[in-house]
Amino acid sequence: MHPLLANRRTLAVYVTVWVALALALAALLRVPALLGWRDSLLLSGMSCVVLSMLCLGPWYTCQSLPLTTTKRWQMAYNHGAAAILVTAFWIACARGIASLLGVQLGPEMPILIALSLLLYYLSIAIHYAYLAIESSRQAALETRDAELRALKAQINPHFLFNSLNSIAALAVTDGARARDMCIRLSDFFRSTLGLGERSSIAWKDELELVRAYLDVEKVRFGARLLVEMNIHDDCAECQVPPLVLQPLIENAVKHGIATLVEGGTIRVESALVPGEGKTRRLRVTVENDFDPDSPTPRRHGLGLRNVRSRLETNFGNAATLAARAQGNRFKAEMDFPCHIAD
């Protein structure tokens, strides 16, 4: 189906343009003073209806003759032949319409021929421009999908390596807890496998994945790991990239709680805040205790870079991620548009 016919807004614009062209053609036909206003309007109106449908044809010829691969002579020959055929057909239709109105076309013929050729070639140019825009948009989407797949592929191995190191360390001191951690880790990965190739999930589902991850870490840290969650119900259905929160929680555990002998608290908050116009934004804050004197390197390591890249890939400049340390508290805050799935 032609894209103009699939979108009411573009179809309305197309009809409006052709109404304006019909009025302009009526004025041109009136110039030789051989046709009255009534005949000019009827002739131009019915003729433009025919020509407007004929000018949809280049959508198919432009698709079969792409600019990047078609030879110039071949393109000129095919489009030139099509323009001549369309013009001949339209002139025949205009003559038939004029005959029904009881008038003869004479001085008006050059105007009609020139207008037909001009509008048909303009239609070709517009269709090529539209195809170029669609091609560019499709390429951007494919690039975005490839980036998302690459970034998602980094998350599970990163978390798995850290978890296996934790299990290895725990197995030396407490085999039962190590086995419990393996079981919970298995449950977590079983949950993530259900994501498949989905580009987004509901915020409430993302939180469930985070809780499954924290269950794994609580086996390791026990009472040293405390979690506080302040989640507003109105943001439950916001669509987010899968596992976008988990790396921030992982950083809070690895570079925060793990550096403290007595452990600490991870606080997670999420709420909707006003955006531009009627839009709303999801603001998520992850805050944790940490030891400022700890030699632990790279607090802004792979996890934060991955989250920032995924937000940029999904939301572009509309998303932000800020991380900063204040005293013995480390805070990461991400903010992005809240989109609800249809």
C-alpha positions in Angstrom: 0.0 0.0 0.0 1.2 3.5 -0.8 2.3 5.3 2.5 0.0 8.2 1.8 -3.0 5.9 1.9 -1.9 4.4 5.2 -1.7 7.6 7.1 -4.7 10.0 7.5 -2.6 13.0 8.2 -0.4 12.7 5.1 -3.4 11.8 3.0 -5.1 15.0 4.2 -2.0 17.1 3.3 -1.9 15.4 -0.1 -5.6 16.2 -0.8 -5.1 19.8 0.4 -2.2 20.3 -1.9 -4.1 19.0 -4.9 -7.1 21.2 -4.1 -4.8 24.2 -4.1 -3.3 23.0 -7.4 -6.8 22.6 -8.9 -7.7 26.2 -8.0 -4.4 27.4 -9.5 -5.1 25.4 -12.7 -8.6 26.8 -12.9 -7.1 30.3 -12.8 -4.6 29.4 -15.6 -7.3 27.9 -17.8 -9.3 31.1 -17.3 -6.5 33.3 -18.7 -7.1 32.5 -22.4 -10.7 33.7 -21.7 -12.1 30.9 -23.7 -13.5 29.1 -20.6 -15.8 30.5 -17.9 -15.1 30.1 -14.2 -17.6 27.3 -13.9 -16.1 25.2 -16.7 -12.5 26.0 -15.6 -13.2 24.8 -12.0 -15.0 21.7 -13.2 -12.3 20.8 -15.7 -9.4 21.5 -13.4 -11.1 19.7 -10.4 -11.9 16.5 -12.3 -8.6 16.5 -14.1 -6.6 17.0 -10.9 -8.4 14.1 -9.3 -7.1 11.9 -12.2 -3.6 13.3 -12.1 -3.3 13.0 -8.3 -3.9 9.3 -8.6 -1.4 9.0 -11.5 1.2 10.8 -9.4 1.1 8.0 -6.9 2.6 5.7 -9.5 6.3 6.8 -9.0 6.2 5.1 -5.6 6.5 1.8 -7.3 8.8 2.8 -10.1 11.2 4.6 -7.7 11.3 1.5 -5.6 12.3 -0.6 -8.6 14.8 2.0 -9.8 16.8 2.9 -6.6 19.1 6.0 -7.0 22.2 4.3 -5.6 22.2 1.3 -8.0 20.3 2.3 -11.1 22.3 3.6 -14.1 21.4 7.2 -15.0 20.4 6.5 -18.6 18.2 3.7 -17.5 16.5 5.9 -14.9 16.1 8.8 -17.4 14.6 6.4 -20.0 12.1 4.7 -17.6 10.9 7.8 -15.9 10.8 9.8 -19.1 8.7 7.1 -20.8 6.4 6.9 -17.8 6.0 10.7 -17.8 5.1 10.8 -21.5 2.6 7.9 -21.0 1.0 9.6 -17.9 0.8 12.9 -19.7 -0.8 11.4 -22.8 -3.3 9.5 -20.7 -4.1 12.6 -18.6 -4.6 14.8 -21.7 -6.9 12.2 -23.1 -8.9 12.3 -19.9 -8.9 16.1 -19.9 -10.3 16.1 -23.4 -13.0 13.6 -22.4 -13.9 15.8 -19.4 -14.0 18.9 -21.6 -16.2 17.1 -24.1 -18.7 16.2 -21.4 -18.7 19.9 -20.4 -19.3 20.9 -24.0 -16.1 22.8 -24.5 -13.1 22.4 -26.8 -9.5 22.5 -25.5 -7.2 24.6 -27.7 -4.9 27.2 -26.2 -5.1 25.4 -22.9 -3.2 22.3 -24.2 0.3 23.6 -23.7 -0.6 24.6 -20.1 -1.9 21.1 -19.4 1.0 19.3 -21.0 3.6 21.4 -19.1 1.7 21.0 -15.8 1.4 17.3 -16.2 5.1 16.8 -16.9 6.2 19.2 -14.1 3.9 17.6 -11.5 4.9 14.0 -12.5 8.7 14.8 -12.3 8.1 16.6 -9.0 6.3 13.5 -7.7 9.3 11.4 -8.7 11.6 13.7 -6.8 9.3 13.6 -3.7 9.1 9.8 -3.8 12.9 9.5 -4.0 13.3 11.9 -1.1 10.8 9.9 0.9 12.5 6.6 0.2 15.9 8.1 1.2 14.4 9.3 4.5 12.9 5.8 5.1 16.2 4.1 4.3 18.1 6.4 6.6 15.5 5.8 9.4 15.7 2.0 8.9 19.5 2.1 9.0 19.3 4.0 12.2 16.9 1.5 13.7 19.1 -1.4 12.7 22.1 0.3 14.2 20.2 0.9 17.4 19.1 -2.7 17.6 22.6 -3.9 17.0 23.9 -1.6 19.7 21.2 -2.9 22.1 22.1 -6.5 21.4 25.8 -5.8 22.0 25.1 -3.9 25.2 22.7 -6.5 26.5 25.2 -9.2 25.7 27.7 -7.5 28.1 25.5 -7.5 31.1 24.9 -11.2 31.9 28.6 -12.3 31.5 29.7 -9.3 33.6 27.3 -10.2 36.4 28.0 -13.9 36.0 31.8 -13.5 36.4 31.3 -11.4 39.5 28.8 -13.9 41.0 31.1 -16.9 40.3 33.9 -15.1 42.0 31.6 -14.5 45.0 30.5 -18.2 45.0 34.2 -19.3 44.8 35.0 -17.1 47.8 32.0 -18.3 49.8 32.6 -22.0 49.1 35.8 -21.8 51.1 34.1 -20.6 54.2 30.5 -21.8 53.9 29.5 -24.5 51.4 25.8 -24.5 52.3 25.5 -20.8 51.6 27.5 -21.2 48.4 25.0 -23.9 47.3 22.1 -21.6 48.2 23.7 -18.8 46.2 24.1 -21.1 43.2 20.4 -21.9 43.3 19.4 -18.3 43.6 21.8 -17.4 40.7 20.1 -20.1 38.6 16.7 -18.6 39.4 17.9 -15.2 38.4 19.3 -16.4 35.0 16.1 -18.3 34.4 14.2 -15.1 34.8 16.5 -13.2 32.4 16.3 -15.9 29.8 12.6 -15.0 29.5 13.5 -11.6 28.2 14.6 -13.0 24.8 15.1 -10.3 22.3 12.7 -7.8 23.9 14.0 -4.3 23.7 11.9 -3.1 26.7 10.0 -4.4 29.7 7.7 -2.8 32.3 9.4 -1.1 35.2 7.7 -3.5 37.7 9.3 -6.5 35.9 12.7 -4.8 36.0 12.3 -4.4 39.7 11.5 -8.1 40.1 14.8 -8.9 38.3 16.6 -6.6 40.7 15.0 -8.3 43.7 16.1 -11.7 42.3 19.7 -10.4 42.0 19.6 -9.0 45.5 18.4 -12.4 46.8 21.7 -13.8 45.4 23.8 -11.2 47.1 22.0 -11.4 50.4 23.1 -15.0 50.6 26.7 -13.7 50.4 26.5 -10.7 52.7 23.7 -11.7 55.1 22.8 -8.9 57.6 25.5 -6.7 56.1 23.3 -5.9 53.1 20.2 -3.9 53.8 17.8 -2.7 51.0 15.2 0.0 51.1 12.9 0.5 48.2 10.6 3.5 47.8 8.8 2.8 44.5 5.7 4.8 43.4 3.0 2.7 41.9 2.3 5.1 39.0 5.6 4.3 37.3 5.0 0.5 37.3 4.1 0.3 33.6 6.9 2.6 32.2 8.9 0.7 29.6 12.6 0.4 30.3 15.5 -1.5 28.7 15.9 -4.9 30.3 18.5 -5.1 33.1 19.1 -1.3 33.1 18.8 -1.0 36.9 20.7 -4.2 37.8 24.2 -2.8 36.9 23.6 0.1 39.2 22.6 -2.2 42.1 25.6 -4.4 41.3 27.9 -1.4 41.5 26.3 -0.4 44.9 27.1 -3.9 46.2 30.5 -4.4 44.8 32.0 -0.9 45.3 29.9 0.1 48.3 28.6 -2.6 50.7 31.6 -4.9 50.0 34.0 -2.2 51.1 32.4 -1.8 54.6 33.1 -4.3 57.4 29.7 -3.7 59.0 27.9 -3.5 55.6 25.4 -0.8 54.7 22.2 0.2 53.1 21.2 0.4 49.4 18.3 2.7 48.8 16.3 2.6 45.6 13.7 5.2 44.7 11.6 5.7 41.6 8.9 8.2 40.8 7.3 10.0 37.8 8.2 13.7 37.4 6.8 16.2 34.9 8.5 16.5 31.6 8.1 18.9 28.6 4.4 19.5 27.8 2.3 16.6 28.8 5.1 14.0 28.9 6.2 12.4 32.2 9.7 11.1 33.1 10.8 8.2 35.2 13.5 9.3 37.7 15.4 6.5 39.4 17.9 7.0 42.3 20.2 4.3 43.7 22.1 5.4 46.8 24.5 3.3 48.9 27.0 3.6 51.7 30.7 3.1 50.8 34.1 3.7 52.3 35.7 6.8 50.8 39.2 5.5 51.7 38.6 2.1 50.0 41.2 1.4 47.3 38.5 -0.2 45.2 39.0 1.1 41.6 36.7 2.2 38.8 33.5 3.2 40.6 32.5 4.5 37.2 33.3 1.2 35.4 31.7 -1.1 33.0 28.3 -1.1 34.7 27.8 2.7 34.6 29.1 2.9 31.1 26.8 0.2 29.9 23.7 1.8 31.5 24.6 5.2 30.1 25.1 3.7 26.6 21.8 1.8 26.7 19.9 4.9 27.8 21.4 6.9 25.0 20.7 4.2 22.5 17.0 3.9 23.6 16.2 7.5 24.4 19.0 9.6 22.8 19.6 13.0 24.5 16.3 12.7 26.4 17.9 10.4 29.0 20.5 11.3 31.6 22.6 9.3 34.1 24.5 11.1 36.8 26.7 9.6 39.5 28.5 11.3 42.3 29.9 10.7 45.8 29.0 12.8 48.8 30.9 11.9 52.0 30.4 8.2 52.6 27.3 8.0 50.3 27.4 7.2 46.6 24.4 8.2 44.4 23.5 7.3 40.9 20.4 8.9 39.3 18.9 8.2 35.9 16.1 10.1 34.3 14.3 9.3 31.0 10.9 9.5 29.3 8.1 7.2 30.6 6.6 5.4 27.7 3.6 3.0 28.2 3.3 0.0 26.0 0.3 -0.1 23.7 
